[in-house]
Structures are given as structure tokens and as C-alpha cells.
Amino acid sequence: MTFWIALALVVFHVLRGTWALAAVAGTAILEIVQTLFWLRYSSRRSAQVGAETLIGRVVEVAQECRPSGFVRVQGELWQARCAEGARAGERVRVTGREGLTLTVIREPGAG
């Protein structure tokens, strides 16, 4: 609110009459439109957080999964279970989660 008071004082000091009112009104309209735009833009999609967002990601096996091992997800090590087994360095896809253990399957075409 103090911004608007300061703006009005500066505008009325520099400009006279109708031009001062037009400048303040134009600035207020611009500010309102910009605020509405950014509010709408920022609420387009809900935030995705938590372990549930890992499902569907392709990750790399850090320690052999036969059937249990570890995978690296964004620099973090997660315990994983792979029924068909996967070697270290292979790419696997996360299909589920049981507590802190990820269920993974081998990615088709992975070595």
C-alpha cells in the first residue's frame, strides 16, 4: 500500500491534472493484470512431491538387484526389488513402492 502512496505523490508532483490521474490509473491496471497473470500461471499445475512421483521414472541400478539391491534416483540411493534381477549400471523403471523400497522392472532394450 505504501508503494501506491509513494507513486501517487511522485506522479502528482511531476505531472499535473488529468495526466497524473491517468498515470496512476494506468499503473494500477497494469499491476492488477500482472498479478492476475502470475497467479493464474503459477497455479496451472499442482506441486508434485513425495515418493509417489518416482513411479514411472527410469533410474540406474547402483548395486545389483537379485532380487534386492539399490538404485540411484537423482543422486539418492533407494532400496529396490527387481524380480527378474538387474546388474549394476543397468536402467530400470520404477513401477511401485512398498514403504522405502521401490519395485522396479528392467527397461526394455537395456543391456
N, C-alpha and C positions, 0 to 999 in steps of 0.2 A: 504494500500500500504506500509505503514511503517513496517508492520509485515513481509512482504516478504523481504524487505531490511535487516531488523534485522536478519531474518532467514538465508539469504544468507551470511551475514557477519559471523555469528556463524558457519555455515556449512563450509564455506571456510577456517575459522580459525582452525577448528577441523579436517576436512577431507581434503585430497589433490586430485587434478586431477579429474579423471572421477567419483570417488566415490562422490565427492562433487556435481557435476552436476547431478548425478543420484539421490542423496538425495533430492535436490531442485526440480527436475522434478517429482519425486515420491510424494513428499509432495504437490506440486501444483495440480497434477492429483487427489490425494485424496481429497483435498479441493474442487475442482470443482465438483467431483462426489457427495460429501456430500452435497454441496449447491444445486445441481440439484435435489437430492433425497428429501431434505426437502422442496424445492419449490413445487415440484410435490405433495408431501404428504400433505402439508398444503392447497393446492388448490383443493383437491378432492371434497369437498362439500362446497357450498356457506353458508355463515353465516345465521342463522335463527334468526331473531329479529323481534320485534313488536308484536302487539296484535293478528295478524293473526296466529301466531304459537300456540295460545291457542286452536284453533279449533281442536277437536278430543280428547282432554285431559279429563281424568276422575278426577273430583275435589270433594271436600267435601262442603256441604251446611253449612254455618256458621249461617245464620239467615233464618228461614223458608221462603220458596218461595211459596206464594199463591196469585197471580202468581208472585209477585215481592219479592225479598229478596237479600241476599248476599251469595256469595261463596268465599271460601278461595283457592287461587291459589298461590303456592309457598310462603306462608306467607303474601300475599297481599289480601285485601278484594276487590272483584269486585261486582258491582251491577249485579243481574241476573234476568232473567224472565223464569219461568218454567210453561208452560200452564197446565200441569196435577198436578202441585204442588209437593213440596218435603219438608220433615221435616228436621230440623237441625240435622246434623250428617250423613245424607244420602249421598250416592255417586251419582253424576250426570255427564253426558258427555256434554261438550261444543259443540254445533252444529253451532253456528254463533255468529255474533257480530253486534250490531247496536250502533254506537258511543262508549260510555263507558259502555254499558250494554251488557252482554253476554246472549245468548239464550241457554238454557240447557234443556236436557231431562233426565228423571230418567234412571239410569243404570239398565238393566235387572238383576233381582236377588237381587237388593239392597232392604234392609229391609224397 
